[in-house]
Amino acid sequence: MENINQKATSKWIIVKKVLIGVICVYALSAILNVLVPDEKPVEVPKTQAQIDIEKRIAANHAASEKARIEKEQADAVAWKNSSAGKLCAKYLDWSKKTCDMVSNKEIAIGMTAEQVRLSIGKPDKINTTTTANANHEQWVYGVDYVYFDEGIVTAVQQSGR
């Protein structure tokens, strides 16, 4: 009989623990729902003043963007009509940078003989060296020198005027 009472008591203890656990789970979920509700926050309607401000900001942004685009277009037209733009229209394979440099009477390594001649003019003198591998030229402009290998600028020597 004692064995049956012990089994009943053990079962009752297990049932109590399970019930306490279930109650704790419900209590915890209720607490969490209070702390972190599932509902989305209610949006407060905007005032007319807020709506007006947002409209002004959007209008200002649109006006600024329009002005930026118009300026870019005007700059593009102005460049196209400049001497550099006209060079690029004539020499389609030249870069914008090369056209700007030739227009500004500048030279750089990598330019062709034609680009140098258009940029700074005909040299005072041309010294030519022919080797087994290449043709080298030195164009003399007063005390300045431009060196070419196979028609491409490889070096520029300018006096320290």
Number of C-alpha atoms within 10 A of each C-alpha: 6 7 8 9 10 11 12 12 12 12 12 12 12 12 12 12 12 12 12 11 12 12 12 12 12 11 12 12 12 13 12 12 12 10 9 9 11 9 7 6 7 6 6 6 7 9 9 9 9 11 11 12 12 12 12 12 12 12 12 12 12 12 12 12 12 12 12 12 12 12 12 12 12 12 12 13 12 12 15 15 13 14 16 20 19 14 20 19 14 10 11 10 9 14 11 14 11 21 23 19 18 21 19 13 15 15 20 17 13 15 18 18 19 12 23 22 14 16 19 15 12 14 16 9 12 14 10 12 10 10 7 5 7 10 13 19 22 20 21 17 16 11 10 14 19 23 21 22 18 13 15 20 22 17 14 15 11 11 8 6 4
